[in-house]
Amino acid sequence: MADERPKSHPTDNAEKDPDIWVSGEDPMTGAQASYLKTLSEQANEPDTFDESISKAEASKRIDALKAKLGLD
């Protein structure tokens, strides 16, 4: 039975794998695009930024760049 009050467990889905997101194949959001562009420039990896990637792929690239830059 599904929890009638999903917000009563706010951390249950805090860390979901982007590959299983329902909307993962949607285009990345504007916020993701901005953050990914900034991180890719800071990491000197401009090729990491690609306007045509999905939300899930953007999330993975952001996580990788944050790790590289020591921002996790």
PDB file of N, H, CA, C and O in Angstrom:
ATOM      1  N   MET A   1       0.844  -1.181   0.000  1.00  0.00           N
ATOM      2  CA  MET A   1       0.000   0.000   0.000  1.00  0.00           C
ATOM      3  C   MET A   1       0.887   1.242   0.000  1.00  0.00           C
ATOM      4  O   MET A   1       1.847   1.333   0.766  1.00  0.00           O
ATOM      5  N   ALA A   2       0.560   2.182  -0.854  1.00  0.00           N
ATOM      6  H   ALA A   2      -0.219   2.109  -1.476  1.00  0.00           H
ATOM      7  CA  ALA A   2       1.337   3.410  -0.959  1.00  0.00           C
ATOM      8  C   ALA A   2       1.122   4.269   0.278  1.00  0.00           C
ATOM      9  O   ALA A   2       0.047   4.267   0.878  1.00  0.00           O
ATOM     10  N   ASP A   3       2.145   4.987   0.639  1.00  0.00           N
ATOM     11  H   ASP A   3       3.018   4.989   0.151  1.00  0.00           H
ATOM     12  CA  ASP A   3       2.053   5.877   1.782  1.00  0.00           C
ATOM     13  C   ASP A   3       1.081   7.000   1.452  1.00  0.00           C
ATOM     14  O   ASP A   3       1.226   7.667   0.427  1.00  0.00           O
ATOM     15  N   GLU A   4       0.114   7.209   2.293  1.00  0.00           N
ATOM     16  H   GLU A   4      -0.003   6.668   3.126  1.00  0.00           H
ATOM     17  CA  GLU A   4      -0.870   8.268   2.087  1.00  0.00           C
ATOM     18  C   GLU A   4      -0.245   9.651   2.280  1.00  0.00           C
ATOM     19  O   GLU A   4      -0.773  10.646   1.783  1.00  0.00           O
ATOM     20  N   ARG A   5       0.866   9.713   2.994  1.00  0.00           N
ATOM     21  H   ARG A   5       1.295   8.905   3.398  1.00  0.00           H
ATOM     22  CA  ARG A   5       1.546  10.972   3.271  1.00  0.00           C
ATOM     23  C   ARG A   5       2.999  10.874   2.834  1.00  0.00           C
ATOM     24  O   ARG A   5       3.883  10.720   3.677  1.00  0.00           O
ATOM     25  N   PRO A   6       3.266  10.959   1.531  1.00  0.00           N
ATOM     26  CA  PRO A   6       4.646  10.776   1.068  1.00  0.00           C
ATOM     27  C   PRO A   6       5.631  11.785   1.651  1.00  0.00           C
ATOM     28  O   PRO A   6       6.816  11.482   1.783  1.00  0.00           O
ATOM     29  N   LYS A   7       5.158  12.979   2.000  1.00  0.00           N
ATOM     30  H   LYS A   7       4.195  13.226   1.893  1.00  0.00           H
ATOM     31  CA  LYS A   7       6.066  13.978   2.557  1.00  0.00           C
ATOM     32  C   LYS A   7       6.454  13.673   3.991  1.00  0.00           C
ATOM     33  O   LYS A   7       7.316  14.343   4.559  1.00  0.00           O
ATOM     34  N   SER A   8       5.819  12.660   4.584  1.00  0.00           N
ATOM     35  H   SER A   8       5.119  12.115   4.122  1.00  0.00           H
ATOM     36  CA  SER A   8       6.207  12.288   5.942  1.00  0.00           C
ATOM     37  C   SER A   8       7.550  11.567   5.946  1.00  0.00           C
ATOM     38  O   SER A   8       8.136  11.357   7.009  1.00  0.00           O
ATOM     39  N   HIS A   9       8.043  11.187   4.773  1.00  0.00           N
ATOM     40  H   HIS A   9       7.568  11.358   3.910  1.00  0.00           H
ATOM     41  CA  HIS A   9       9.344  10.544   4.616  1.00  0.00           C
ATOM     42  C   HIS A   9      10.139  11.334   3.570  1.00  0.00           C
ATOM     43  O   HIS A   9      10.372  10.835   2.470  1.00  0.00           O
ATOM     44  N   PRO A  10      10.553  12.554   3.902  1.00  0.00           N
ATOM     45  CA  PRO A  10      11.152  13.434   2.890  1.00  0.00           C
ATOM     46  C   PRO A  10      12.451  12.938   2.278  1.00  0.00           C
ATOM     47  O   PRO A  10      12.831  13.410   1.207  1.00  0.00           O
ATOM     48  N   THR A  11      13.151  12.000   2.919  1.00  0.00           N
ATOM     49  H   THR A  11      12.843  11.616   3.789  1.00  0.00           H
ATOM     50  CA  THR A  11      14.426  11.557   2.359  1.00  0.00           C
ATOM     51  C   THR A  11      14.319  10.230   1.623  1.00  0.00           C
ATOM     52  O   THR A  11      15.321   9.744   1.098  1.00  0.00           O
ATOM     53  N   ASP A  12      13.142   9.632   1.569  1.00  0.00           N
ATOM     54  H   ASP A  12      12.328  10.026   1.996  1.00  0.00           H
ATOM     55  CA  ASP A  12      12.997   8.338   0.907  1.00  0.00           C
ATOM     56  C   ASP A  12      13.449   8.360  -0.547  1.00  0.00           C
ATOM     57  O   ASP A  12      14.022   7.380  -1.024  1.00  0.00           O
ATOM     58  N   ASN A  13      13.205   9.451  -1.259  1.00  0.00           N
ATOM     59  H   ASN A  13      12.739  10.247  -0.871  1.00  0.00           H
ATOM     60  CA  ASN A  13      13.583   9.492  -2.666  1.00  0.00           C
ATOM     61  C   ASN A  13      14.560  10.622  -2.951  1.00  0.00           C
ATOM     62  O   ASN A  13      14.631  11.111  -4.079  1.00  0.00           O
ATOM     63  N   ALA A  14      15.297  11.031  -1.959  1.00  0.00           N
ATOM     64  H   ALA A  14      15.239  10.634  -1.043  1.00  0.00           H
ATOM     65  CA  ALA A  14      16.218  12.150  -2.128  1.00  0.00           C
ATOM     66  C   ALA A  14      17.351  11.829  -3.088  1.00  0.00           C
ATOM     67  O   ALA A  14      17.856  12.734  -3.753  1.00  0.00           O
ATOM     68  N   GLU A  15      17.763  10.588  -3.181  1.00  0.00           N
ATOM     69  H   GLU A  15      17.353   9.853  -2.641  1.00  0.00           H
ATOM     70  CA  GLU A  15      18.872  10.197  -4.048  1.00  0.00           C
ATOM     71  C   GLU A  15      18.429   9.113  -5.018  1.00  0.00           C
ATOM     72  O   GLU A  15      18.695   7.932  -4.795  1.00  0.00           O
ATOM     73  N   LYS A  16      17.764   9.502  -6.078  1.00  0.00           N
ATOM     74  H   LYS A  16      17.548  10.462  -6.259  1.00  0.00           H
ATOM     75  CA  LYS A  16      17.343   8.528  -7.084  1.00  0.00           C
ATOM     76  C   LYS A  16      18.333   8.533  -8.233  1.00  0.00           C
ATOM     77  O   LYS A  16      18.853   9.582  -8.614  1.00  0.00           O
ATOM     78  N   ASP A  17      18.586   7.376  -8.774  1.00  0.00           N
ATOM     79  H   ASP A  17      18.164   6.524  -8.465  1.00  0.00           H
ATOM     80  CA  ASP A  17      19.443   7.244  -9.942  1.00  0.00           C
ATOM     81  C   ASP A  17      18.762   7.940 -11.123  1.00  0.00           C
ATOM     82  O   ASP A  17      17.612   7.629 -11.432  1.00  0.00           O
ATOM     83  N   PRO A  18      19.448   8.873 -11.787  1.00  0.00           N
ATOM     84  CA  PRO A  18      18.841   9.572 -12.926  1.00  0.00           C
ATOM     85  C   PRO A  18      18.334   8.630 -14.017  1.00  0.00           C
ATOM     86  O   PRO A  18      17.422   8.988 -14.763  1.00  0.00           O
ATOM     87  N   ASP A  19      18.907   7.440 -14.120  1.00  0.00           N
ATOM     88  H   ASP A  19      19.647   7.149 -13.514  1.00  0.00           H
ATOM     89  CA  ASP A  19      18.470   6.505 -15.151  1.00  0.00           C
ATOM     90  C   ASP A  19      17.051   5.985 -14.915  1.00  0.00           C
ATOM     91  O   ASP A  19      16.425   5.462 -15.838  1.00  0.00           O
ATOM     92  N   ILE A  20      16.537   6.125 -13.690  1.00  0.00           N
ATOM     93  H   ILE A  20      17.045   6.550 -12.941  1.00  0.00           H
ATOM     94  CA  ILE A  20      15.187   5.635 -13.419  1.00  0.00           C
ATOM     95  C   ILE A  20      14.176   6.768 -13.226  1.00  0.00           C
ATOM     96  O   ILE A  20      13.029   6.514 -12.860  1.00  0.00           O
ATOM     97  N   TRP A  21      14.591   8.013 -13.468  1.00  0.00           N
ATOM     98  H   TRP A  21      15.523   8.219 -13.766  1.00  0.00           H
ATOM     99  CA  TRP A  21      13.658   9.127 -13.369  1.00  0.00           C
ATOM    100  C   TRP A  21      12.568   8.972 -14.421  1.00  0.00           C
ATOM    101  O   TRP A  21      12.850   8.603 -15.561  1.00  0.00           O
ATOM    102  N   VAL A  22      11.338   9.250 -14.046  1.00  0.00           N
ATOM    103  H   VAL A  22      11.109   9.550 -13.120  1.00  0.00           H
ATOM    104  CA  VAL A  22      10.216   9.196 -14.984  1.00  0.00           C
ATOM    105  C   VAL A  22      10.420  10.234 -16.092  1.00  0.00           C
ATOM    106  O   VAL A  22      10.120   9.967 -17.256  1.00  0.00           O
ATOM    107  N   SER A  23      10.923  11.400 -15.735  1.00  0.00           N
ATOM    108  H   SER A  23      11.167  11.617 -14.789  1.00  0.00           H
ATOM    109  CA  SER A  23      11.112  12.475 -16.709  1.00  0.00           C
ATOM    110  C   SER A  23      12.562  12.598 -17.157  1.00  0.00           C
ATOM    111  O   SER A  23      12.962  13.638 -17.681  1.00  0.00           O
ATOM    112  N   GLY A  24      13.340  11.566 -16.961  1.00  0.00           N
ATOM    113  H   GLY A  24      13.015  10.722 -16.535  1.00  0.00           H
ATOM    114  CA  GLY A  24      14.764  11.618 -17.264  1.00  0.00           C
ATOM    115  C   GLY A  24      15.113  11.881 -18.708  1.00  0.00           C
ATOM    116  O   GLY A  24      16.170  12.438 -19.005  1.00  0.00           O
ATOM    117  N   GLU A  25      14.233  11.487 -19.608  1.00  0.00           N
ATOM    118  H   GLU A  25      13.374  11.035 -19.367  1.00  0.00           H
ATOM    119  CA  GLU A  25      14.503  11.703 -21.032  1.00  0.00           C
ATOM    120  C   GLU A  25      14.025  13.065 -21.532  1.00  0.00           C
ATOM    121  O   GLU A  25      14.254  13.417 -22.689  1.00  0.00           O
ATOM    122  N   ASP A  26      13.362  13.832 -20.664  1.00  0.00           N
ATOM    123  H   ASP A  26      13.176  13.546 -19.724  1.00  0.00           H
ATOM    124  CA  ASP A  26      12.965  15.190 -21.032  1.00  0.00           C
ATOM    125  C   ASP A  26      14.216  16.037 -21.226  1.00  0.00           C
ATOM    126  O   ASP A  26      15.275  15.706 -20.693  1.00  0.00           O
ATOM    127  N   PRO A  27      14.108  17.120 -21.980  1.00  0.00           N
ATOM    128  CA  PRO A  27      15.264  18.009 -22.128  1.00  0.00           C
ATOM    129  C   PRO A  27      15.680  18.565 -20.768  1.00  0.00           C
ATOM    130  O   PRO A  27      14.847  18.734 -19.877  1.00  0.00           O
ATOM    131  N   MET A  28      16.966  18.846 -20.615  1.00  0.00           N
ATOM    132  H   MET A  28      17.643  18.709 -21.339  1.00  0.00           H
ATOM    133  CA  MET A  28      17.428  19.397 -19.340  1.00  0.00           C
ATOM    134  C   MET A  28      16.746  20.733 -19.095  1.00  0.00           C
ATOM    135  O   MET A  28      16.333  21.428 -20.023  1.00  0.00           O
ATOM    136  N   THR A  29      16.642  21.065 -17.827  1.00  0.00           N
ATOM    137  H   THR A  29      16.977  20.501 -17.073  1.00  0.00           H
ATOM    138  CA  THR A  29      15.989  22.313 -17.448  1.00  0.00           C
ATOM    139  C   THR A  29      16.930  23.488 -17.671  1.00  0.00           C
ATOM    140  O   THR A  29      18.130  23.304 -17.877  1.00  0.00           O
ATOM    141  N   GLY A  30      16.387  24.675 -17.629  1.00  0.00           N
ATOM    142  H   GLY A  30      15.413  24.825 -17.462  1.00  0.00           H
ATOM    143  CA  GLY A  30      17.203  25.874 -17.756  1.00  0.00           C
ATOM    144  C   GLY A  30      18.222  25.989 -16.638  1.00  0.00           C
ATOM    145  O   GLY A  30      19.362  26.396 -16.861  1.00  0.00           O
ATOM    146  N   ALA A  31      17.799  25.625 -15.426  1.00  0.00           N
ATOM    147  H   ALA A  31      16.873  25.295 -15.245  1.00  0.00           H
ATOM    148  CA  ALA A  31      18.719  25.676 -14.282  1.00  0.00           C
ATOM    149  C   ALA A  31      19.866  24.687 -14.472  1.00  0.00           C
ATOM    150  O   ALA A  31      21.021  25.004 -14.187  1.00  0.00           O
ATOM    151  N   GLN A  32      19.540  23.487 -14.955  1.00  0.00           N
ATOM    152  H   GLN A  32      18.601  23.230 -15.187  1.00  0.00           H
ATOM    153  CA  GLN A  32      20.592  22.495 -15.206  1.00  0.00           C
ATOM    154  C   GLN A  32      21.563  23.007 -16.271  1.00  0.00           C
ATOM    155  O   GLN A  32      22.779  22.879 -16.130  1.00  0.00           O
ATOM    156  N   ALA A  33      21.013  23.586 -17.334  1.00  0.00           N
ATOM    157  H   ALA A  33      20.025  23.690 -17.449  1.00  0.00           H
ATOM    158  CA  ALA A  33      21.860  24.083 -18.426  1.00  0.00           C
ATOM    159  C   ALA A  33      22.820  25.146 -17.918  1.00  0.00           C
ATOM    160  O   ALA A  33      24.007  25.130 -18.244  1.00  0.00           O
ATOM    161  N   SER A  34      22.304  26.065 -17.122  1.00  0.00           N
ATOM    162  H   SER A  34      21.340  26.078 -16.857  1.00  0.00           H
ATOM    163  CA  SER A  34      23.137  27.135 -16.591  1.00  0.00           C
ATOM    164  C   SER A  34      24.234  26.588 -15.686  1.00  0.00           C
ATOM    165  O   SER A  34      25.394  26.982 -15.802  1.00  0.00           O
ATOM    166  N   TYR A  35      23.867  25.681 -14.787  1.00  0.00           N
ATOM    167  H   TYR A  35      22.924  25.361 -14.693  1.00  0.00           H
ATOM    168  CA  TYR A  35      24.831  25.118 -13.842  1.00  0.00           C
ATOM    169  C   TYR A  35      25.866  24.262 -14.566  1.00  0.00           C
ATOM    170  O   TYR A  35      27.057  24.331 -14.263  1.00  0.00           O
ATOM    171  N   LEU A  36      25.409  23.454 -15.523  1.00  0.00           N
ATOM    172  H   LEU A  36      24.441  23.397 -15.769  1.00  0.00           H
ATOM    173  CA  LEU A  36      26.331  22.609 -16.279  1.00  0.00           C
ATOM    174  C   LEU A  36      27.320  23.456 -17.067  1.00  0.00           C
ATOM    175  O   LEU A  36      28.507  23.132 -17.124  1.00  0.00           O
ATOM    176  N   LYS A  37      26.844  24.530 -17.671  1.00  0.00           N
ATOM    177  H   LYS A  37      25.881  24.792 -17.625  1.00  0.00           H
ATOM    178  CA  LYS A  37      27.742  25.407 -18.432  1.00  0.00           C
ATOM    179  C   LYS A  37      28.787  26.026 -17.508  1.00  0.00           C
ATOM    180  O   LYS A  37      29.970  26.074 -17.846  1.00  0.00           O
ATOM    181  N   THR A  38      28.351  26.498 -16.346  1.00  0.00           N
ATOM    182  H   THR A  38      27.390  26.459 -16.071  1.00  0.00           H
ATOM    183  CA  THR A  38      29.276  27.093 -15.380  1.00  0.00           C
ATOM    184  C   THR A  38      30.317  26.083 -14.918  1.00  0.00           C
ATOM    185  O   THR A  38      31.514  26.374 -14.908  1.00  0.00           O
ATOM    186  N   LEU A  39      29.857  24.897 -14.538  1.00  0.00           N
ATOM    187  H   LEU A  39      28.886  24.661 -14.546  1.00  0.00           H
ATOM    188  CA  LEU A  39      30.791  23.869 -14.060  1.00  0.00           C
ATOM    189  C   LEU A  39      31.760  23.433 -15.150  1.00  0.00           C
ATOM    190  O   LEU A  39      32.945  23.232 -14.888  1.00  0.00           O
ATOM    191  N   SER A  40      31.254  23.286 -16.382  1.00  0.00           N
ATOM    192  H   SER A  40      30.290  23.450 -16.595  1.00  0.00           H
ATOM    193  CA  SER A  40      32.128  22.843 -17.469  1.00  0.00           C
ATOM    194  C   SER A  40      33.218  23.875 -17.747  1.00  0.00           C
ATOM    195  O   SER A  40      34.346  23.517 -18.085  1.00  0.00           O
ATOM    196  N   GLU A  41      32.882  25.146 -17.606  1.00  0.00           N
ATOM    197  H   GLU A  41      31.966  25.437 -17.331  1.00  0.00           H
ATOM    198  CA  GLU A  41      33.885  26.199 -17.784  1.00  0.00           C
ATOM    199  C   GLU A  41      34.899  26.183 -16.632  1.00  0.00           C
ATOM    200  O   GLU A  41      36.101  26.328 -16.857  1.00  0.00           O
ATOM    201  N   GLN A  42      34.408  26.005 -15.399  1.00  0.00           N
ATOM    202  H   GLN A  42      33.432  25.887 -15.216  1.00  0.00           H
ATOM    203  CA  GLN A  42      35.309  25.968 -14.238  1.00  0.00           C
ATOM    204  C   GLN A  42      36.264  24.784 -14.313  1.00  0.00           C
ATOM    205  O   GLN A  42      37.414  24.881 -13.884  1.00  0.00           O
ATOM    206  N   ALA A  43      35.791  23.673 -14.855  1.00  0.00           N
ATOM    207  H   ALA A  43      34.857  23.595 -15.204  1.00  0.00           H
ATOM    208  CA  ALA A  43      36.618  22.463 -14.954  1.00  0.00           C
ATOM    209  C   ALA A  43      37.453  22.427 -16.229  1.00  0.00           C
ATOM    210  O   ALA A  43      38.166  21.454 -16.477  1.00  0.00           O
ATOM    211  N   ASN A  44      37.369  23.469 -17.028  1.00  0.00           N
ATOM    212  H   ASN A  44      36.790  24.259 -16.826  1.00  0.00           H
ATOM    213  CA  ASN A  44      38.074  23.524 -18.313  1.00  0.00           C
ATOM    214  C   ASN A  44      37.693  22.345 -19.206  1.00  0.00           C
ATOM    215  O   ASN A  44      38.540  21.773 -19.893  1.00  0.00           O
ATOM    216  N   GLU A  45      36.413  21.995 -19.187  1.00  0.00           N
ATOM    217  H   GLU A  45      35.726  22.460 -18.630  1.00  0.00           H
ATOM    218  CA  GLU A  45      35.879  20.920 -20.023  1.00  0.00           C
ATOM    219  C   GLU A  45      34.659  21.430 -20.783  1.00  0.00           C
ATOM    220  O   GLU A  45      33.543  20.971 -20.539  1.00  0.00           O
ATOM    221  N   PRO A  46      34.861  22.379 -21.707  1.00  0.00           N
ATOM    222  CA  PRO A  46      33.713  22.962 -22.404  1.00  0.00           C
ATOM    223  C   PRO A  46      32.890  21.953 -23.198  1.00  0.00           C
ATOM    224  O   PRO A  46      31.704  22.180 -23.436  1.00  0.00           O
ATOM    225  N   ASP A  47      33.495  20.852 -23.608  1.00  0.00           N
ATOM    226  H   ASP A  47      34.459  20.668 -23.415  1.00  0.00           H
ATOM    227  CA  ASP A  47      32.762  19.851 -24.380  1.00  0.00           C
ATOM    228  C   ASP A  47      31.751  19.088 -23.534  1.00  0.00           C
ATOM    229  O   ASP A  47      30.896  18.384 -24.073  1.00  0.00           O
ATOM    230  N   THR A  48      31.842  19.221 -22.216  1.00  0.00           N
ATOM    231  H   THR A  48      32.537  19.792 -21.778  1.00  0.00           H
ATOM    232  CA  THR A  48      30.884  18.561 -21.328  1.00  0.00           C
ATOM    233  C   THR A  48      29.504  19.190 -21.473  1.00  0.00           C
ATOM    234  O   THR A  48      28.491  18.529 -21.240  1.00  0.00           O
ATOM    235  N   PHE A  49      29.459  20.471 -21.859  1.00  0.00           N
ATOM    236  H   PHE A  49      30.282  21.008 -22.048  1.00  0.00           H
ATOM    237  CA  PHE A  49      28.184  21.155 -22.039  1.00  0.00           C
ATOM    238  C   PHE A  49      27.639  20.870 -23.426  1.00  0.00           C
ATOM    239  O   PHE A  49      28.330  21.049 -24.429  1.00  0.00           O
ATOM    240  N   ASP A  50      26.398  20.427 -23.472  1.00  0.00           N
ATOM    241  H   ASP A  50      25.837  20.282 -22.657  1.00  0.00           H
ATOM    242  CA  ASP A  50      25.707  20.139 -24.726  1.00  0.00           C
ATOM    243  C   ASP A  50      24.233  20.467 -24.508  1.00  0.00           C
ATOM    244  O   ASP A  50      23.572  19.833 -23.686  1.00  0.00           O
ATOM    245  N   GLU A  51      23.724  21.434 -25.223  1.00  0.00           N
ATOM    246  H   GLU A  51      24.260  21.950 -25.891  1.00  0.00           H
ATOM    247  CA  GLU A  51      22.345  21.898 -25.039  1.00  0.00           C
ATOM    248  C   GLU A  51      21.296  20.837 -25.335  1.00  0.00           C
ATOM    249  O   GLU A  51      20.146  20.989 -24.922  1.00  0.00           O
ATOM    250  N   SER A  52      21.650  19.783 -26.027  1.00  0.00           N
ATOM    251  H   SER A  52      22.584  19.659 -26.362  1.00  0.00           H
ATOM    252  CA  SER A  52      20.650  18.812 -26.477  1.00  0.00           C
ATOM    253  C   SER A  52      20.495  17.595 -25.565  1.00  0.00           C
ATOM    254  O   SER A  52      19.747  16.678 -25.903  1.00  0.00           O
ATOM    255  N   ILE A  53      21.181  17.560 -24.418  1.00  0.00           N
ATOM    256  H   ILE A  53      21.789  18.306 -24.143  1.00  0.00           H
ATOM    257  CA  ILE A  53      21.113  16.370 -23.573  1.00  0.00           C
ATOM    258  C   ILE A  53      19.855  16.352 -22.705  1.00  0.00           C
ATOM    259  O   ILE A  53      19.177  17.365 -22.536  1.00  0.00           O
ATOM    260  N   SER A  54      19.566  15.177 -22.167  1.00  0.00           N
ATOM    261  H   SER A  54      20.116  14.353 -22.304  1.00  0.00           H
ATOM    262  CA  SER A  54      18.378  14.988 -21.328  1.00  0.00           C
ATOM    263  C   SER A  54      18.642  15.449 -19.891  1.00  0.00           C
ATOM    264  O   SER A  54      19.778  15.711 -19.498  1.00  0.00           O
ATOM    265  N   LYS A  55      17.559  15.536 -19.127  1.00  0.00           N
ATOM    266  H   LYS A  55      16.635  15.323 -19.446  1.00  0.00           H
ATOM    267  CA  LYS A  55      17.674  15.883 -17.712  1.00  0.00           C
ATOM    268  C   LYS A  55      18.561  14.884 -16.964  1.00  0.00           C
ATOM    269  O   LYS A  55      19.391  15.269 -16.141  1.00  0.00           O
ATOM    270  N   ALA A  56      18.372  13.605 -17.264  1.00  0.00           N
ATOM    271  H   ALA A  56      17.697  13.293 -17.933  1.00  0.00           H
ATOM    272  CA  ALA A  56      19.153  12.574 -16.578  1.00  0.00           C
ATOM    273  C   ALA A  56      20.637  12.701 -16.920  1.00  0.00           C
ATOM    274  O   ALA A  56      21.489  12.626 -16.035  1.00  0.00           O
ATOM    275  N   GLU A  57      20.940  12.891 -18.183  1.00  0.00           N
ATOM    276  H   GLU A  57      20.248  12.951 -18.903  1.00  0.00           H
ATOM    277  CA  GLU A  57      22.351  13.020 -18.593  1.00  0.00           C
ATOM    278  C   GLU A  57      22.958  14.284 -18.005  1.00  0.00           C
ATOM    279  O   GLU A  57      24.112  14.270 -17.577  1.00  0.00           O
ATOM    280  N   ALA A  58      22.206  15.372 -17.975  1.00  0.00           N
ATOM    281  H   ALA A  58      21.268  15.383 -18.322  1.00  0.00           H
ATOM    282  CA  ALA A  58      22.706  16.615 -17.380  1.00  0.00           C
ATOM    283  C   ALA A  58      23.037  16.395 -15.910  1.00  0.00           C
ATOM    284  O   ALA A  58      24.065  16.871 -15.425  1.00  0.00           O
ATOM    285  N   SER A  59      22.179  15.683 -15.204  1.00  0.00           N
ATOM    286  H   SER A  59      21.345  15.297 -15.598  1.00  0.00           H
ATOM    287  CA  SER A  59      22.412  15.414 -13.795  1.00  0.00           C
ATOM    288  C   SER A  59      23.702  14.622 -13.590  1.00  0.00           C
ATOM    289  O   SER A  59      24.486  14.918 -12.688  1.00  0.00           O
ATOM    290  N   LYS A  60      23.910  13.621 -14.428  1.00  0.00           N
ATOM    291  H   LYS A  60      23.273  13.380 -15.161  1.00  0.00           H
ATOM    292  CA  LYS A  60      25.136  12.813 -14.318  1.00  0.00           C
ATOM    293  C   LYS A  60      26.375  13.654 -14.585  1.00  0.00           C
ATOM    294  O   LYS A  60      27.377  13.538 -13.880  1.00  0.00           O
ATOM    295  N   ARG A  61      26.302  14.502 -15.606  1.00  0.00           N
ATOM    296  H   ARG A  61      25.487  14.597 -16.179  1.00  0.00           H
ATOM    297  CA  ARG A  61      27.463  15.334 -15.933  1.00  0.00           C
ATOM    298  C   ARG A  61      27.728  16.355 -14.830  1.00  0.00           C
ATOM    299  O   ARG A  61      28.882  16.627 -14.498  1.00  0.00           O
ATOM    300  N   ILE A  62      26.671  16.916 -14.266  1.00  0.00           N
ATOM    301  H   ILE A  62      25.734  16.695 -14.535  1.00  0.00           H
ATOM    302  CA  ILE A  62      26.824  17.864 -13.168  1.00  0.00           C
ATOM    303  C   ILE A  62      27.491  17.177 -11.978  1.00  0.00           C
ATOM    304  O   ILE A  62      28.420  17.718 -11.379  1.00  0.00           O
ATOM    305  N   ASP A  63      27.012  15.986 -11.643  1.00  0.00           N
ATOM    306  H   ASP A  63      26.257  15.546 -12.130  1.00  0.00           H
ATOM    307  CA  ASP A  63      27.605  15.246 -10.521  1.00  0.00           C
ATOM    308  C   ASP A  63      29.080  14.958 -10.765  1.00  0.00           C
ATOM    309  O   ASP A  63      29.899  15.095  -9.856  1.00  0.00           O
ATOM    310  N   ALA A  64      29.421  14.561 -11.984  1.00  0.00           N
ATOM    311  H   ALA A  64      28.755  14.450 -12.723  1.00  0.00           H
ATOM    312  CA  ALA A  64      30.815  14.249 -12.314  1.00  0.00           C
ATOM    313  C   ALA A  64      31.694  15.493 -12.218  1.00  0.00           C
ATOM    314  O   ALA A  64      32.804  15.435 -11.689  1.00  0.00           O
ATOM    315  N   LEU A  65      31.205  16.593 -12.719  1.00  0.00           N
ATOM    316  H   LEU A  65      30.303  16.640 -13.149  1.00  0.00           H
ATOM    317  CA  LEU A  65      31.994  17.835 -12.664  1.00  0.00           C
ATOM    318  C   LEU A  65      32.126  18.341 -11.230  1.00  0.00           C
ATOM    319  O   LEU A  65      33.188  18.827 -10.840  1.00  0.00           O
ATOM    320  N   LYS A  66      31.063  18.231 -10.448  1.00  0.00           N
ATOM    321  H   LYS A  66      30.201  17.836 -10.765  1.00  0.00           H
ATOM    322  CA  LYS A  66      31.133  18.630  -9.034  1.00  0.00           C
ATOM    323  C   LYS A  66      32.188  17.791  -8.311  1.00  0.00           C
ATOM    324  O   LYS A  66      32.964  18.317  -7.513  1.00  0.00           O
ATOM    325  N   ALA A  67      32.215  16.496  -8.591  1.00  0.00           N
ATOM    326  H   ALA A  67      31.585  16.069  -9.240  1.00  0.00           H
ATOM    327  CA  ALA A  67      33.214  15.632  -7.962  1.00  0.00           C
ATOM    328  C   ALA A  67      34.623  16.037  -8.387  1.00  0.00           C
ATOM    329  O   ALA A  67      35.534  16.108  -7.562  1.00  0.00           O
ATOM    330  N   LYS A  68      34.791  16.299  -9.674  1.00  0.00           N
ATOM    331  H   LYS A  68      34.051  16.241 -10.344  1.00  0.00           H
ATOM    332  CA  LYS A  68      36.110  16.696 -10.183  1.00  0.00           C
ATOM    333  C   LYS A  68      36.584  17.994  -9.534  1.00  0.00           C
ATOM    334  O   LYS A  68      37.766  18.158  -9.234  1.00  0.00           O
ATOM    335  N   LEU A  69      35.639  18.913  -9.324  1.00  0.00           N
ATOM    336  H   LEU A  69      34.678  18.780  -9.568  1.00  0.00           H
ATOM    337  CA  LEU A  69      35.988  20.207  -8.755  1.00  0.00           C
ATOM    338  C   LEU A  69      35.984  20.210  -7.226  1.00  0.00           C
ATOM    339  O   LEU A  69      36.282  21.226  -6.598  1.00  0.00           O
ATOM    340  N   GLY A  70      35.642  19.064  -6.634  1.00  0.00           N
ATOM    341  H   GLY A  70      35.400  18.238  -7.144  1.00  0.00           H
ATOM    342  CA  GLY A  70      35.614  18.967  -5.175  1.00  0.00           C
ATOM    343  C   GLY A  70      34.444  19.700  -4.538  1.00  0.00           C
ATOM    344  O   GLY A  70      34.555  20.226  -3.431  1.00  0.00           O
ATOM    345  N   LEU A  71      33.323  19.728  -5.246  1.00  0.00           N
ATOM    346  H   LEU A  71      33.232  19.301  -6.145  1.00  0.00           H
ATOM    347  CA  LEU A  71      32.156  20.462  -4.750  1.00  0.00           C
ATOM    348  C   LEU A  71      31.078  19.569  -4.150  1.00  0.00           C
ATOM    349  O   LEU A  71      29.990  20.057  -3.843  1.00  0.00           O
ATOM    350  N   ASP A  72      31.342  18.273  -3.973  1.00  0.00           N
ATOM    351  H   ASP A  72      32.226  17.876  -4.223  1.00  0.00           H
ATOM    352  CA  ASP A  72      30.267  17.430  -3.445  1.00  0.00           C
ATOM    353  C   ASP A  72      30.086  17.610  -1.986  1.00  0.00           C
ATOM    354  O   ASP A  72      29.220  16.971  -1.388  1.00  0.00           O
TER     355      ASP A  72
END
